[in-house]
Amino acid sequence: MAVGKYDENTINEVLKYAETNGVYAASKKFNVGKSTIYYHQKKREELARKKTSMVITPISKVNEVKDNPFISVNEEKIDREYKRGEIYYVHKFATTGSEMATGRPAIIVSNDRLNKKIDVVEVVFLTTKNKAIAPEHFSTKATGNLSTVLAEQITTVDKARLGDFIGVCTPDDMNLLNKALLVSLGLEKYMSSGGDDQVVQRIASIKAERDAYKHIYDELFEKYILERGNKK
């Protein structure tokens, strides 16, 4: 079937056949140039990207969207309290250029007052890939795997994009995280080793340690209550 100017129905038929049988087979069957098919495939992908970048998917379909970079989970907020230093999987959503790719674990870095008050959190992402040594990077095993924390890009995400809870940073991790964030934001002067700055750092470290142990205690207590209830 020779095709001159391609109407929408013809293009739909060609693309559908190419999706199942490949571009070469579609080109041969419909007598359409491969470059033309590639062009319309790309055009369709770009259109789909624009349409689905803001699509909201029900929480029941969370597992279906983890591998789709252009779909977010729905706007219903998971009923839990998010804490600074906790690590969650952040579902994939559209990014552009050199923005940090999503669909990976991230540490919440925003303060707990805001975490409780508003529906977004600030995070920094982690990766298991080898990364260059930099003052904005440090290693942690808080996810269960040796990972590198990437503090050079602080990203704001809606709580609806947060998936499974993965772990919590240790006090040492929090100390390294605070230093990496200060460097990332150009606030190195607050890392000085003397005077009031040292006191501020020590207080921050103590608070981080307190929060971490409180989180562990709360989890153990909740587990104890649950087990006690099951025995009755």
C-alpha positions as a Markdown table, in Angstrom:
| # | Residue | x | y | z |
|---|---|---|---|---|
| 1 | Met | 0.0 | 0.0 | 0.0 |
| 2 | Ala | 1.7 | 3.2 | -1.2 |
| 3 | Val | 1.2 | 6.2 | 1.0 |
| 4 | Gly | 1.6 | 9.8 | -0.2 |
| 5 | Lys | 0.6 | 12.3 | 2.4 |
| 6 | Tyr | -0.1 | 10.4 | 5.6 |
| 7 | Asp | -3.4 | 11.0 | 7.3 |
| 8 | Glu | -3.8 | 10.4 | 11.0 |
| 9 | Asn | -5.5 | 7.0 | 10.6 |
| 10 | Thr | -2.7 | 5.7 | 8.4 |
| 11 | Ile | 0.0 | 6.9 | 10.8 |
| 12 | Asn | -1.9 | 5.2 | 13.7 |
| 13 | Glu | -2.0 | 2.0 | 11.8 |
| 14 | Val | 1.7 | 2.2 | 10.8 |
| 15 | Leu | 2.8 | 3.0 | 14.3 |
| 16 | Lys | 0.7 | 0.3 | 15.9 |
| 17 | Tyr | 2.2 | -2.3 | 13.4 |
| 18 | Ala | 5.7 | -1.0 | 14.1 |
| 19 | Glu | 5.2 | -1.3 | 17.8 |
| 20 | Thr | 4.4 | -5.0 | 17.5 |
| 21 | Asn | 6.6 | -6.0 | 14.5 |
| 22 | Gly | 9.3 | -3.4 | 14.4 |
| 23 | Val | 10.0 | -0.3 | 12.2 |
| 24 | Tyr | 11.6 | -2.3 | 9.4 |
| 25 | Ala | 8.6 | -4.6 | 9.0 |
| 26 | Ala | 6.2 | -1.6 | 9.1 |
| 27 | Ser | 8.2 | 0.3 | 6.5 |
| 28 | Lys | 8.2 | -2.7 | 4.2 |
| 29 | Lys | 4.5 | -3.4 | 4.7 |
| 30 | Phe | 3.2 | 0.1 | 4.3 |
| 31 | Asn | 5.9 | 1.4 | 1.9 |
| 32 | Val | 6.7 | 4.2 | 4.4 |
| 33 | Gly | 10.2 | 5.4 | 4.9 |
| 34 | Lys | 11.8 | 4.3 | 8.2 |
| 35 | Ser | 12.9 | 7.9 | 8.9 |
| 36 | Thr | 9.2 | 8.9 | 8.6 |
| 37 | Ile | 8.2 | 6.3 | 11.1 |
| 38 | Tyr | 10.9 | 7.3 | 13.6 |
| 39 | Tyr | 9.8 | 10.9 | 13.2 |
| 40 | His | 6.2 | 10.1 | 14.1 |
| 41 | Gln | 7.2 | 7.8 | 17.0 |
| 42 | Lys | 9.3 | 10.6 | 18.5 |
| 43 | Lys | 6.5 | 13.1 | 18.0 |
| 44 | Arg | 4.1 | 10.8 | 19.7 |
| 45 | Glu | 6.5 | 10.2 | 22.6 |
| 46 | Glu | 6.9 | 14.0 | 23.1 |
| 47 | Leu | 3.1 | 14.5 | 23.0 |
| 48 | Ala | 2.6 | 11.6 | 25.5 |
| 49 | Arg | 5.3 | 13.1 | 27.7 |
| 50 | Lys | 3.5 | 16.5 | 27.9 |
| 51 | Lys | 0.1 | 14.9 | 28.6 |
| 52 | Thr | 1.3 | 12.5 | 31.3 |
| 53 | Ser | 3.8 | 14.6 | 33.1 |
| 54 | Met | 1.0 | 15.9 | 35.3 |
| 55 | Val | -1.1 | 12.7 | 35.3 |
| 56 | Ile | -2.2 | 11.6 | 38.8 |
| 57 | Thr | -2.4 | 7.8 | 39.4 |
| 58 | Pro | -4.3 | 6.2 | 42.3 |
| 59 | Ile | -2.1 | 4.9 | 45.1 |
| 60 | Ser | -3.3 | 1.3 | 44.4 |
| 61 | Lys | -1.3 | 1.6 | 41.2 |
| 62 | Val | 2.0 | 2.7 | 42.8 |
| 63 | Asn | 3.9 | -0.4 | 41.7 |
| 64 | Glu | 2.8 | 0.3 | 38.1 |
| 65 | Val | 4.2 | 3.8 | 38.0 |
| 66 | Lys | 7.6 | 3.1 | 39.6 |
| 67 | Asp | 9.2 | 2.3 | 36.2 |
| 68 | Asn | 7.4 | 5.2 | 34.3 |
| 69 | Pro | 9.4 | 8.4 | 34.4 |
| 70 | Phe | 6.5 | 10.6 | 33.4 |
| 71 | Ile | 3.8 | 9.5 | 35.9 |
| 72 | Ser | 3.5 | 10.5 | 39.6 |
| 73 | Val | 1.4 | 8.9 | 42.3 |
| 74 | Asn | -1.8 | 10.6 | 43.4 |
| 75 | Glu | -2.2 | 13.7 | 45.5 |
| 76 | Glu | -3.6 | 11.8 | 48.5 |
| 77 | Lys | -1.0 | 12.1 | 51.2 |
| 78 | Ile | 0.2 | 9.0 | 53.0 |
| 79 | Asp | -1.0 | 9.3 | 56.6 |
| 80 | Arg | 2.3 | 9.4 | 58.4 |
| 81 | Glu | 4.7 | 11.9 | 59.9 |
| 82 | Tyr | 7.8 | 12.5 | 57.8 |
| 83 | Lys | 11.1 | 13.3 | 59.7 |
| 84 | Arg | 14.4 | 14.9 | 58.7 |
| 85 | Gly | 17.0 | 12.2 | 58.1 |
| 86 | Glu | 14.5 | 9.5 | 57.0 |
| 87 | Ile | 15.0 | 7.8 | 53.7 |
| 88 | Tyr | 12.2 | 7.1 | 51.2 |
| 89 | Tyr | 11.9 | 5.8 | 47.7 |
| 90 | Val | 10.9 | 8.8 | 45.5 |
| 91 | His | 8.7 | 7.7 | 42.5 |
| 92 | Lys | 9.8 | 8.6 | 39.1 |
| 93 | Phe | 8.6 | 11.9 | 37.6 |
| 94 | Ala | 9.6 | 13.9 | 34.6 |
| 95 | Thr | 12.9 | 15.8 | 34.9 |
| 96 | Thr | 14.9 | 17.8 | 32.3 |
| 97 | Gly | 18.5 | 18.5 | 31.4 |
| 98 | Ser | 20.9 | 17.9 | 34.2 |
| 99 | Glu | 18.3 | 17.7 | 36.9 |
| 100 | Met | 18.8 | 14.7 | 39.3 |
| 101 | Ala | 17.0 | 11.7 | 37.9 |
| 102 | Thr | 14.2 | 10.5 | 40.2 |
| 103 | Gly | 13.0 | 6.9 | 40.9 |
| 104 | Arg | 15.5 | 6.3 | 43.6 |
| 105 | Pro | 16.0 | 6.7 | 47.4 |
| 106 | Ala | 16.3 | 10.1 | 48.9 |
| 107 | Ile | 16.9 | 11.6 | 52.4 |
| 108 | Ile | 14.5 | 14.2 | 53.8 |
| 109 | Val | 16.6 | 17.3 | 54.6 |
| 110 | Ser | 13.8 | 19.8 | 55.4 |
| 111 | Asn | 13.2 | 20.6 | 59.0 |
| 112 | Asp | 10.5 | 18.8 | 61.0 |
| 113 | Arg | 8.5 | 21.9 | 61.6 |
| 114 | Leu | 7.9 | 22.3 | 57.9 |
| 115 | Asn | 7.7 | 18.6 | 57.3 |
| 116 | Lys | 4.7 | 18.5 | 59.6 |
| 117 | Lys | 3.1 | 21.8 | 58.4 |
| 118 | Ile | 3.2 | 21.6 | 54.6 |
| 119 | Asp | 2.7 | 18.9 | 51.9 |
| 120 | Val | 6.2 | 19.0 | 50.4 |
| 121 | Val | 9.6 | 18.0 | 51.7 |
| 122 | Glu | 13.1 | 18.8 | 50.6 |
| 123 | Val | 15.3 | 15.8 | 49.7 |
| 124 | Val | 18.7 | 14.9 | 48.4 |
| 125 | Phe | 19.1 | 11.7 | 46.4 |
| 126 | Leu | 21.3 | 8.7 | 46.8 |
| 127 | Thr | 23.0 | 6.4 | 44.2 |
| 128 | Thr | 24.9 | 3.1 | 44.3 |
| 129 | Lys | 26.9 | 4.2 | 41.3 |
| 130 | Asn | 30.5 | 5.4 | 41.7 |
| 131 | Lys | 30.7 | 9.1 | 42.0 |
| 132 | Ala | 33.6 | 11.5 | 42.0 |
| 133 | Ile | 34.9 | 12.5 | 45.4 |
| 134 | Ala | 33.5 | 15.9 | 46.3 |
| 135 | Pro | 32.7 | 17.8 | 49.5 |
| 136 | Glu | 29.0 | 17.5 | 48.6 |
| 137 | His | 29.2 | 13.7 | 48.6 |
| 138 | Phe | 29.5 | 11.1 | 51.3 |
| 139 | Ser | 28.9 | 7.4 | 51.7 |
| 140 | Thr | 26.2 | 5.7 | 53.9 |
| 141 | Lys | 24.9 | 2.2 | 54.5 |
| 142 | Ala | 21.5 | 3.5 | 55.8 |
| 143 | Thr | 19.7 | 2.0 | 52.8 |
| 144 | Gly | 21.2 | -1.4 | 53.4 |
| 145 | Asn | 23.6 | -0.9 | 50.5 |
| 146 | Leu | 26.7 | 1.3 | 50.3 |
| 147 | Ser | 25.3 | 4.4 | 48.7 |
| 148 | Thr | 26.6 | 7.9 | 47.9 |
| 149 | Val | 24.6 | 10.9 | 49.1 |
| 150 | Leu | 24.4 | 13.6 | 46.4 |
| 151 | Ala | 23.9 | 16.9 | 48.3 |
| 152 | Glu | 24.6 | 19.2 | 45.3 |
| 153 | Gln | 21.0 | 19.2 | 44.2 |
| 154 | Ile | 18.3 | 19.8 | 46.9 |
| 155 | Thr | 15.0 | 18.9 | 45.4 |
| 156 | Thr | 11.5 | 19.7 | 46.6 |
| 157 | Val | 8.9 | 16.9 | 46.1 |
| 158 | Asp | 5.3 | 16.5 | 47.1 |
| 159 | Lys | 4.7 | 13.9 | 49.8 |
| 160 | Ala | 2.5 | 12.1 | 47.4 |
| 161 | Arg | 5.6 | 11.1 | 45.4 |
| 162 | Leu | 7.2 | 9.4 | 48.4 |
| 163 | Gly | 7.0 | 5.6 | 48.4 |
| 164 | Asp | 8.4 | 3.0 | 50.7 |
| 165 | Phe | 10.2 | 3.9 | 53.8 |
| 166 | Ile | 13.8 | 2.6 | 53.5 |
| 167 | Gly | 15.7 | 3.6 | 56.6 |
| 168 | Val | 17.0 | 6.4 | 58.7 |
| 169 | Cys | 20.3 | 8.1 | 58.8 |
| 170 | Thr | 22.7 | 7.5 | 61.7 |
| 171 | Pro | 23.9 | 10.5 | 63.8 |
| 172 | Asp | 27.2 | 10.2 | 62.0 |
| 173 | Asp | 25.4 | 10.3 | 58.7 |
| 174 | Met | 23.5 | 13.4 | 59.8 |
| 175 | Asn | 26.7 | 15.2 | 60.7 |
| 176 | Leu | 28.1 | 14.4 | 57.3 |
| 177 | Leu | 24.9 | 15.4 | 55.7 |
| 178 | Asn | 24.8 | 18.8 | 57.4 |
| 179 | Lys | 28.4 | 19.5 | 56.4 |
| 180 | Ala | 27.6 | 18.5 | 52.8 |
| 181 | Leu | 24.6 | 20.7 | 52.7 |
| 182 | Leu | 26.5 | 23.7 | 54.0 |
| 183 | Val | 29.1 | 23.3 | 51.3 |
| 184 | Ser | 26.4 | 22.8 | 48.6 |
| 185 | Leu | 24.7 | 26.1 | 49.7 |
| 186 | Gly | 27.9 | 28.0 | 50.0 |
| 187 | Leu | 27.7 | 28.3 | 53.8 |
| 188 | Glu | 31.1 | 26.8 | 54.6 |
| 189 | Lys | 31.8 | 29.6 | 57.1 |
| 190 | Tyr | 29.4 | 27.9 | 59.5 |
| 191 | Met | 31.6 | 24.9 | 59.6 |
| 192 | Ser | 34.5 | 26.7 | 61.4 |
| 193 | Ser | 36.0 | 24.8 | 64.2 |
| 194 | Gly | 35.8 | 27.4 | 67.0 |
| 195 | Gly | 33.5 | 29.6 | 69.0 |
| 196 | Asp | 29.8 | 29.7 | 68.5 |
| 197 | Asp | 29.8 | 27.8 | 65.3 |
| 198 | Gln | 31.3 | 24.7 | 67.1 |
| 199 | Val | 28.5 | 25.0 | 69.7 |
| 200 | Val | 25.8 | 25.2 | 66.9 |
| 201 | Gln | 27.3 | 22.1 | 65.2 |
| 202 | Arg | 27.4 | 20.2 | 68.5 |
| 203 | Ile | 23.8 | 21.1 | 69.3 |
| 204 | Ala | 22.7 | 20.1 | 65.8 |
| 205 | Ser | 24.5 | 16.8 | 66.1 |
| 206 | Ile | 23.0 | 16.1 | 69.5 |
| 207 | Lys | 19.5 | 16.9 | 68.2 |
| 208 | Ala | 20.0 | 14.6 | 65.2 |
| 209 | Glu | 21.2 | 11.8 | 67.5 |
| 210 | Arg | 18.2 | 12.3 | 69.8 |
| 211 | Asp | 15.8 | 12.2 | 66.8 |
| 212 | Ala | 17.4 | 9.0 | 65.5 |
| 213 | Tyr | 17.1 | 7.2 | 68.8 |
| 214 | Lys | 13.6 | 8.5 | 69.4 |
| 215 | His | 12.6 | 7.1 | 66.0 |
| 216 | Ile | 14.1 | 3.7 | 66.8 |
| 217 | Tyr | 12.5 | 3.7 | 70.3 |
| 218 | Asp | 9.1 | 4.5 | 68.8 |
| 219 | Glu | 9.4 | 1.7 | 66.3 |
| 220 | Leu | 10.4 | -0.8 | 69.0 |
| 221 | Phe | 7.6 | 0.3 | 71.3 |
| 222 | Glu | 5.1 | 0.0 | 68.5 |
| 223 | Lys | 6.3 | -3.5 | 67.7 |
| 224 | Tyr | 6.1 | -4.4 | 71.4 |
| 225 | Ile | 2.5 | -3.2 | 71.7 |
| 226 | Leu | 1.6 | -5.1 | 68.5 |
| 227 | Glu | 3.2 | -8.3 | 69.7 |
| 228 | Arg | 1.6 | -8.0 | 73.1 |
| 229 | Gly | -1.8 | -7.5 | 71.5 |
| 230 | Asn | -1.4 | -10.6 | 69.3 |
| 231 | Lys | -0.6 | -12.8 | 72.3 |
| 232 | Lys | -3.9 | -11.9 | 74.0 |
